[in-house]
Amino acid sequence: MGFYAKYIFPHILEYVMSSSILAACRKDTLSDTKGKILEIGFGTGMNLPYYPEHVQRITCVDANIHMHSKAEKRLKSCAIKVDYYPVNAESLPFSDHTFDTVVSTFTLCSINDIHRALSEIVRVLRPNGRFFFAEHGLSPDYKVQKWQHRLNPINKVLSCGCNLNRNIKELLESCNLKIVKLDRFYLEKIPKIFGYMYKGIAIKNSG
């Protein structure tokens, strides 16, 4: 991990992801989370204020420890106990069927081996467990898609691996997840190439 990823990008991400537009999206995504919870890509702890009051403890993973160091202020002011693991989502250090709930917000775009990570999420979910997600990705608009594909290589460099053009719905369905709720929309006041959202809930496909 280079100097930019360690010391510069965490500050950029903190600024961008603290937008009030994204806060409403986080709150809505997390409103029905419960049970034993795993958060993928904890980052700087942006989701902490939006978990329901009954949530007292979560487990989180994030390979970038420099992101986690910026979360200290939020952790100190939050009643939720956080068990942090500095690992990536492709190799989760948990037994099968450990969690009732897995959460991912603005994270699936930047995971290198996304299929492996989603398979790991399915593995650690308990039967009838739910995966809550809010992710930006590939737009259905051809003109927007064209620019997403065109600018993706540059964006990946500047944003430490963030992809603009992942079809989140297709990815989830390809990894034995059944989507039971899905909202797709453009975020307001954000360029369309960055702001097409997939927000919803998926469960293990028992078929």
Secondary structure, DSSP 8 states (H G I E B T S, - for coil): --HIIIIIHHHHHHHHHT-HHHHHHHHHHHTT--SSEEEE--TT-TTGGGS-TT--EEEEE-S-HHHHHTTHHHHHT-SSEEEEE---TTS--S-TT-EEEEEEES-GGG-SSHHHHHHHHHHHEEEEEEEEEEEE---S-HHHHHHHHHHHHHHHHHTTS--S---HHHHHHHTTEEEEEEEEEE-TTS-HHHHEEEEEEEEE---
